[in-house]
Each structure stands twice: as structure tokens, then as C-alpha cells.
């Protein structure tokens, strides 16, 4: 960690030599990764990286340059390059200028224990998992990473922001001679991950994944575990809830705010203040982060904006600008689904006949974004449920379904939610859901 004082000292020194309105965005940190396969660690790697975006403003023209050197000289050189580009670019009539000083609602994104969880400690955790899996003659593959990084902003209008972030992420794929299972966990605090429970869940599911049978295409009651929803929400982040999709008319929300698109038990929102995992309190323009309700009890309520897209939409910015040059515009950073009052076990117990899906392998969310129509395949454990019990393992299935239709047929939502990382402080917090009439279109064959 470089630290707040040192980073901002360099940024301010460079801004003092800027030739005009300028903004600097610092992102840098260190990550460590342990990879393993066949219950053996085969790689420990570590990486340090820094990116500093330099935004130079000439009226309504904005140029951006980038450097990986945190020095006054490098930043001044990048500012000159960015300003030369700005002078050659067309005006952006919606550019509102740089933001002045702001106040932020604090979030907890840093834990000292996480970056100290070095390769020896990671190997110790994995050795325990390998041993338990080995008792069943199962093998384990996957990765285990810890990271810490810093975000800082400063500009010539007096804006200043800083936030440190940590993350621990583990993914386990347990395989037998017949089947496999996958589990994932993420937390800013590595000590909050229950590695024993995670391993037990993967091993028990892998034991069920044997003697697979094929199920004919059709509509079935489906129980989607949180990993499936995380994949769906990743797609919805930029095909539905982001500024570019909304303004271009590709989102199902375009022209339909205030209308009902999902069931009354479905509420989806973006929040950096969830107890499971918190996010940055500001975006990459320095705008304070807001909680944004996207779907409220099934009704379309809103999308997220950066400052330029908000000006285009005649709306207020919500604090969701990405790094300069991001192709997606503003998108939800910490998308969440409101929990229910059920549990995964209760969903299975209440299911007369249906399909339990542990993970999706592949999803394409571009089929028809106005209907949120997606297709994908199941993986890492697909099971037939009958009379409240898992009775058979199924061959992987392809599905094609409108998420508007699916989320209008949700009959149960778990009270427990899981966190999935999309890089640093970008997270998805989702429960498991039970849906009636989910469309499966075929069996995946090798």
C-alpha cells in the first residue's frame, strides 16, 4: 500500500503544474493468487499494478491519457498529452465540467487480515480441503486469491477522494470419476469465509452428481442457486440497468419507468452499504454514491447514471461512473436482490417436481435485450427434484428464457444471500430463487 498521504501529495503536486482544468484518477494495488489442480498447488503468483488516468479539459472538450508511473513528471507529461488530444476532439455538449469538493458516506472496504493471508496460510487452508476431498477419493481444482488496492481522485476544482479496498476470493471445483461441483466465496475479510463449510458443500454436491439422466425439453419449476443469479445480474447490469442501454433504447426500462415488469416479490437495487460486502462511496468522477432502486416490488424504478449520461437524460447523477474510457457508461457496481423468507432447503422440500441448478456455464444476454431474453447452459451439478428430495443427477441442460417472464414467476426467495466479486469493490449480492415455468430447450451433449 502506498497510502493516502503519499498518493494525494503526488497528485496535487502534478495538478499545480497543469495547464488547465485537470482531473487525476489513481488505481493501484497488489494481488496474490494460488492455483491448484488435482488437489495439488501448482502455482503461486503475485502482481502489482498501477493505472493513473489523466483527464484534461478544454471547454467542452475532454482528452484522456494514462500512465502507470506515480510521479509528478509522468503525470505532467500525461496531462500535456491529454490536453493536446482534447484540443483535437469535438465538443461534448453534455459535459458538465469537473466536480468540486464533495462529502461521502463512509463504507468499510478494507480489512488488514486479508493481504496478510500469504501463500503459506492459503496452502494450509487448501491442504485441509484436499484432505477432506481425498477421503472420498475426490480431487479439487480452482484458485484462491487475496488483494489490496487503492483508489484516489483529485482535480483542479478542489475535489479529493481516497478509499482502500481488500478482497479474498476462492473458487473450488470438486471432481469425482462421474461428476463435479463448484462453489465460490468472496469477502473483503478473508476471516469471514467459512472454508470448511464451503468445502463440505462442494464435496456433498459432487457425491450426488452421478448416474446422470437426460430430461426432455419443456417448462419446469426451477431452483436457481445464487451463482446463477449472479451471472444473470451481471448481464442485466449493462443490458438493462446501465445508462447506455437506457439512453439507446436497448433496455427494457427505456420508456417503461413506472410500469410493472416483474413479480411483486422482486426488488433489485444497487447499494454500496450492504452488510455482506460494501463498495466504494464514490465513483470515478468523484460523485458520491447513491443507493438506486432499479426494480421495486416488480415495478421499473430507475437506472444508474454518470454525470454526462445524467445530463443527457435530464436526471441526477447517481455516482456510477466507470474509469475514463469505459465502454459501458454507468453501470451498477454493487447490484443486489432483496432477500426473502425462505431457504434453499425449504425450496427443495416444497418442490413437487423440478430442477435444481447449481451454476451456469455460459450465458448470452444479447438475444433480445428489450425482453431481457437470455440463453445459457447449466454446469457443475444439475439435479431432478421430486416430492421434496433430490432424486437424480441430470445431464446439463440448455435454457432460453426472458428474465422478465422468469422474475414474474418467482414463488420463493431465500433469506440468505451470497456475494460474488466482479473485481475489487464491484460485487453482486444475491439469494437463491424458485421459479415456476422456466424454459429448458435441450440437453447438452459432448
ZABABA-858218 format. One line per 8 residues: number of its first residue (from 1); for each residue x, y, z of C-alpha. Coordinates in nm, 2 decimals, m for minus. Layout:
<pts>
NUM) X:Y:Z; ...
</pts>
This chain:
<pts>
1) 0.00:0.00:0.00; 0.13:0.34:m0.09; m0.11:0.52:0.14; m0.34:0.82:0.12; m0.10:1.09:0.21; 0.17:0.99:m0.04; m0.07:0.94:m0.33; m0.25:1.27:m0.29
9) 0.07:1.45:m0.23; 0.19:1.35:m0.58; m0.15:1.41:m0.74; m0.17:1.76:m0.60; 0.19:1.85:m0.70; 0.11:1.74:m1.06; m0.22:1.94:m1.06; m0.03:2.26:m0.96
17) 0.16:2.23:m1.29; m0.14:2.16:m1.50; m0.21:2.40:m1.79; m0.59:2.40:m1.73; m0.87:2.21:m1.57; m0.74:1.86:m1.49; m0.86:1.55:m1.30; m0.64:1.26:m1.19
25) m0.77:0.91:m1.11; m0.54:0.67:m0.93; m0.60:0.29:m0.91; m0.32:0.07:m0.79; m0.25:m0.23:m0.57; m0.13:m0.58:m0.53; m0.29:m0.92:m0.57; m0.17:m1.27:m0.49
33) m0.31:m1.59:m0.65; m0.27:m1.96:m0.57; m0.38:m2.20:m0.84; m0.43:m2.57:m0.78; m0.55:m2.88:m0.97; m0.59:m3.25:m0.89; m0.56:m3.15:m0.52; m0.21:m3.01:m0.57
41) m0.09:m2.65:m0.57; 0.09:m2.58:m0.89; 0.14:m2.20:m0.89; 0.17:m1.90:m0.65; 0.18:m1.57:m0.83; 0.18:m1.21:m0.73; 0.12:m0.89:m0.93; 0.15:m0.52:m0.86
49) 0.00:m0.27:m1.10; m0.09:0.10:m1.11; m0.30:0.30:m1.35; m0.34:0.67:m1.34; m0.59:0.83:m1.57; m0.53:1.20:m1.66; m0.83:1.39:m1.78; m0.76:1.73:m1.94
57) m1.05:1.97:m2.01; m1.06:2.24:m2.27; m1.41:2.39:m2.25; m1.65:2.11:m2.36; m1.36:1.90:m2.49; m1.20:1.63:m2.28; m0.89:1.43:m2.35; m0.77:1.13:m2.15
65) m0.42:0.99:m2.12; m0.30:0.71:m1.90; 0.03:0.63:m1.72; 0.14:0.36:m1.47; 0.40:0.58:m1.31; 0.31:0.77:m0.99; 0.55:1.06:m1.03; 0.49:1.43:m1.08
73) 0.70:1.42:m1.41; 0.50:1.13:m1.55; 0.17:1.29:m1.46; 0.26:1.63:m1.61; 0.37:1.46:m1.93; 0.04:1.27:m1.95; m0.15:1.59:m1.88; 0.02:1.76:m2.18
81) m0.07:1.46:m2.40; m0.43:1.46:m2.28; m0.47:1.83:m2.34; m0.33:1.80:m2.69; m0.59:1.53:m2.76; m0.87:1.74:m2.60; m0.79:2.03:m2.84; m0.83:1.80:m3.14
89) m1.16:1.63:m3.02; m1.51:1.75:m3.09; m1.71:1.92:m2.81; m1.93:1.72:m2.59; m2.23:1.94:m2.53; m2.34:1.73:m2.23; m2.00:1.76:m2.04; m2.08:1.94:m1.71
97) m1.73:2.03:m1.62; m1.52:1.89:m1.33; m1.68:1.84:m0.99; m1.58:2.04:m0.68; m1.53:1.92:m0.32; m1.78:1.65:m0.20; m1.87:1.47:0.11; m1.91:1.09:0.12
105) m2.09:0.84:0.34; m1.82:0.61:0.46; m1.80:0.24:0.37; m1.60:m0.05:0.51; m1.40:m0.20:0.23; m1.06:m0.27:0.39; m0.95:m0.55:0.63; m0.59:m0.57:0.74
113) m0.61:m0.95:0.78; m0.67:m1.01:0.41; m0.35:m0.90:0.24; m0.16:m1.08:0.52; m0.31:m1.41:0.43; 0.00:m1.51:0.24; 0.09:m1.83:0.03; 0.17:m2.03:0.34
121) m0.17:m1.96:0.50; m0.35:m2.02:0.17; m0.17:m2.35:0.13; m0.27:m2.45:0.48; m0.63:m2.39:0.41; m0.61:m2.58:0.08; m0.43:m2.88:0.24; m0.73:m2.92:0.47
129) m0.97:m2.91:0.18; m0.77:m3.16:m0.02; m0.76:m3.40:0.27; m1.13:m3.40:0.32; m1.20:m3.44:m0.05; m0.94:m3.72:m0.06; m1.13:m3.92:0.19; m1.40:m3.96:m0.08
137) m1.13:m4.00:m0.35; m1.24:m3.67:m0.50; m1.00:m3.42:m0.64; m1.01:m3.04:m0.62; m0.91:m2.77:m0.86; m0.95:m2.39:m0.86; m0.79:m2.07:m0.73; m0.76:m1.87:m0.41
145) m0.66:m1.50:m0.42; m0.62:m1.21:m0.19; m0.58:m0.85:m0.30; m0.55:m0.49:m0.17; m0.57:m0.18:m0.38; m0.63:0.19:m0.35; m0.85:0.44:m0.54; m0.78:0.82:m0.52
153) m0.91:1.12:m0.71; m0.80:1.48:m0.72; m0.87:1.77:m0.96; m0.81:2.14:m1.00; m1.15:2.23:m0.87; m1.06:2.10:m0.52; m1.21:1.76:m0.53; m1.03:1.49:m0.33
161) m1.13:1.13:m0.25; m0.95:0.82:m0.13; m1.05:0.46:m0.05; m0.85:0.14:0.03; m1.01:m0.19:m0.07; m0.93:m0.56:0.01; m1.08:m0.88:m0.12; m1.04:m1.25:m0.07
169) m1.19:m1.49:m0.33; m1.18:m1.87:m0.36; m1.33:m2.10:m0.62; m1.34:m2.48:m0.57; m1.42:m2.73:m0.84; m1.45:m3.08:m0.69; m1.45:m3.38:m0.93; m1.52:m3.75:m0.90
177) m1.50:m4.01:m1.16; m1.86:m3.93:m1.26; m1.94:m3.57:m1.18; m1.84:m3.24:m1.04; m1.95:m2.94:m0.83; m1.84:m2.58:m0.79; m1.86:m2.33:m0.51; m1.73:m1.98:m0.48
185) m1.69:m1.73:m0.19; m1.58:m1.37:m0.17; m1.53:m1.13:0.12; m1.33:m0.82:0.19; m1.23:m1.00:0.51; m1.07:m1.34:0.45; m1.15:m1.45:0.80; m1.53:m1.43:0.73
193) m1.51:m1.71:0.48; m1.60:m2.05:0.62; m1.37:m2.27:0.43; m1.48:m2.59:0.60; m1.85:m2.53:0.52; m1.76:m2.43:0.16; m1.56:m2.75:0.10; m1.83:m2.97:0.26
201) m2.09:m2.81:0.03; m1.89:m2.88:m0.28; m1.80:m3.24:m0.18; m2.16:m3.33:m0.09; m2.29:m3.19:m0.42; m2.02:m3.38:m0.61; m2.12:m3.70:m0.44; m2.48:m3.65:m0.58
209) m2.36:m3.58:m0.93; m2.35:m3.94:m1.07; m2.56:m4.16:m1.30; m2.68:m3.86:m1.49; m3.00:m3.90:m1.69; m3.14:m3.68:m1.97; m3.45:m3.48:m1.92; m3.67:m3.38:m2.22
217) m3.71:m3.01:m2.31; m4.00:m2.82:m2.16; m4.11:m2.59:m1.88; m4.01:m2.69:m1.53; m4.01:m2.55:m1.18; m3.65:m2.44:m1.13; m3.45:m2.36:m0.82; m3.16:m2.13:m0.91
225) m2.88:m2.11:m0.66; m2.71:m1.77:m0.60; m2.43:m1.83:m0.85; m2.69:m1.84:m1.13; m2.85:m1.51:m1.03; m2.50:m1.35:m1.01; m2.45:m1.44:m1.38; m2.79:m1.31:m1.48
233) m2.74:m0.98:m1.29; m2.40:m0.93:m1.45; m2.57:m0.93:m1.79; m2.86:m0.71:m1.67; m2.61:m0.46:m1.53; m2.52:m0.34:m1.88; m2.81:m0.46:m2.09; m3.08:m0.31:m1.87
241) m2.98:m0.11:m1.57; m2.69:0.09:m1.72; m2.71:0.44:m1.87; m2.60:0.35:m2.22; m2.86:0.07:m2.27; m3.13:0.30:m2.13; m3.05:0.61:m2.34; m3.01:0.40:m2.66
249) m3.34:0.23:m2.60; m3.20:m0.12:m2.58; m3.30:m0.16:m2.21; m3.64:m0.30:m2.12; m3.66:0.00:m1.88; m3.64:0.25:m2.17; m3.98:0.43:m2.20; m4.12:0.20:m1.93
257) m4.03:0.35:m1.59; m4.32:0.31:m1.36; m4.45:0.01:m1.54; m4.46:m0.34:m1.39; m4.21:m0.59:m1.55; m4.16:m0.85:m1.27; m4.34:m1.01:m0.97; m4.43:m0.81:m0.66
265) m4.18:m1.01:m0.46; m3.88:m0.90:m0.66; m3.68:m0.59:m0.57; m3.35:m0.52:m0.73; m3.12:m0.23:m0.63; m2.77:m0.10:m0.63; m2.61:m0.03:m0.29; m2.26:0.02:m0.16
273) m2.37:m0.03:0.20; m2.48:m0.39:0.22; m2.37:m0.59:0.53; m2.24:m0.88:0.32; m2.00:m0.66:0.12; m1.96:m0.28:0.09; m1.84:m0.08:m0.21; m1.67:0.25:m0.28
281) m1.85:0.56:m0.15; m1.78:0.75:m0.47; m1.74:0.68:m0.84; m1.45:0.76:m1.08; m1.57:1.11:m1.13; m1.59:1.17:m0.75; m1.97:1.18:m0.74; m2.10:1.05:m0.41
289) m2.25:0.70:m0.45; m2.63:0.67:m0.40; m2.85:0.37:m0.34; m3.05:0.33:m0.65; m3.37:0.12:m0.66; m3.39:m0.04:m1.01; m3.69:m0.27:m0.96; m3.93:m0.21:m0.67
297) m4.18:m0.49:m0.59; m4.17:m0.57:m0.96; m4.21:m0.21:m1.09; m3.94:m0.04:m1.30; m3.80:0.24:m1.10; m3.47:0.36:m1.23; m3.12:0.32:m1.38; m2.78:0.44:m1.28
305) m2.61:0.75:m1.43; m2.27:0.92:m1.45; m2.26:1.30:m1.49; m2.27:1.30:m1.87; m2.55:1.05:m1.91; m2.75:1.22:m1.64; m2.72:1.55:m1.84; m2.85:1.37:m2.15
313) m3.14:1.21:m1.96; m3.21:1.53:m1.76; m3.16:1.33:m1.45; m2.94:1.34:m1.14; m2.61:1.15:m1.14; m2.61:0.86:m0.91; m2.24:0.80:m0.86; m2.18:0.52:m1.10
321) m1.92:0.65:m1.35; m1.66:0.39:m1.45; m1.29:0.46:m1.52; m1.23:0.71:m1.80; m1.29:0.54:m2.14; m1.52:0.27:m2.00; m1.73:0.14:m2.30; m2.03:0.06:m2.08
329) m2.11:0.40:m1.94; m2.26:0.40:m1.60; m2.35:0.05:m1.47; m2.44:m0.08:m1.12; m2.13:m0.16:m0.92; m2.30:m0.33:m0.63; m2.62:m0.49:m0.76; m2.84:m0.67:m0.51
337) m3.16:m0.85:m0.49; m3.37:m0.81:m0.17; m3.38:m1.14:0.03; m3.70:m1.33:0.10; m3.81:m1.55:0.39; m3.73:m1.90:0.26; m3.42:m2.11:0.24; m3.26:m2.33:m0.03
345) m3.35:m2.64:0.18; m3.72:m2.52:0.22; m3.74:m2.46:m0.16; m3.62:m2.82:m0.23; m3.86:m2.96:0.03; m4.16:m2.77:m0.12; m4.08:m2.87:m0.48; m4.31:m3.14:m0.61
353) m4.11:m3.18:m0.94; m3.85:m2.95:m1.07; m3.48:m2.89:m1.14; m3.21:m2.76:m0.91; m2.94:m2.57:m1.09; m2.61:m2.50:m0.91; m2.43:m2.29:m1.17; m2.45:m2.16:m1.53
361) m2.16:m2.24:m1.76; m2.24:m2.00:m2.04; m2.49:m1.71:m2.08; m2.57:m1.49:m2.37; m2.78:m1.19:m2.27; m2.80:m1.03:m2.61; m3.08:m1.23:m2.77; m3.34:m0.96:m2.71
369) m3.25:m0.70:m2.45; m3.59:m0.54:m2.46; m3.73:m0.86:m2.32; m3.42:m0.95:m2.12; m3.42:m1.27:m2.32; m3.11:m1.49:m2.25; m2.98:m1.83:m2.32; m2.73:m2.05:m2.14
377) m2.63:m2.39:m2.01; m2.61:m2.55:m1.67; m2.29:m2.68:m1.52; m2.14:m2.82:m1.20; m2.44:m3.00:m1.08; m2.80:m3.01:m1.22; m3.05:m3.23:m1.03; m3.40:m3.35:m1.06
385) m3.61:m3.28:m0.75; m3.93:m3.49:m0.68; m4.15:m3.48:m0.38; m3.91:m3.25:m0.19; m3.60:m3.46:m0.24; m3.30:m3.46:m0.49; m3.35:m3.79:m0.66; m3.13:m3.79:m0.97
393) m2.84:m3.61:m1.13; m2.92:m3.46:m1.47; m2.72:m3.41:m1.79; m2.65:m3.04:m1.84; m2.94:m2.85:m2.00; m2.97:m2.55:m2.23; m3.22:m2.29:m2.13; m3.37:m1.99:m2.31
401) m3.58:m1.76:m2.11; m3.69:m1.40:m2.07; m3.58:m1.27:m1.73; m3.89:m1.05:m1.72; m4.11:m1.36:m1.75; m3.89:m1.56:m1.51; m3.89:m1.29:m1.24; m4.26:m1.26:m1.28
409) m4.29:m1.63:m1.17; m4.08:m1.63:m0.86; m4.25:m1.83:m0.58; m3.98:m1.83:m0.32; m3.66:m1.63:m0.23; m3.40:m1.73:0.02; m3.33:m1.51:0.32; m2.96:m1.60:0.29
417) m2.76:m1.41:0.02; m2.41:m1.48:m0.12; m2.15:m1.24:m0.25; m1.98:m1.27:m0.59; m1.70:m1.05:m0.69; m1.67:m0.87:m1.03; m1.34:m0.72:m0.94; m1.24:m0.53:m0.62
425) m1.53:m0.33:m0.49; m1.77:m0.44:m0.77; m1.99:m0.71:m0.62; m2.32:m0.89:m0.67; m2.53:m0.98:m0.36; m2.80:m1.24:m0.44; m3.02:m1.50:m0.29; m3.15:m1.83:m0.43
433) m3.49:m1.83:m0.60; m3.76:m2.08:m0.70; m3.93:m2.00:m1.03; m4.23:m2.18:m1.19; m4.24:m2.25:m1.57; m3.87:m2.19:m1.66; m3.80:m2.30:m2.02; m3.53:m2.56:m2.09
441) m3.47:m2.61:m2.46; m3.24:m2.91:m2.49; m2.97:m3.14:m2.35; m2.61:m3.05:m2.38; m2.41:m3.34:m2.53; m2.04:m3.36:m2.57
</pts>
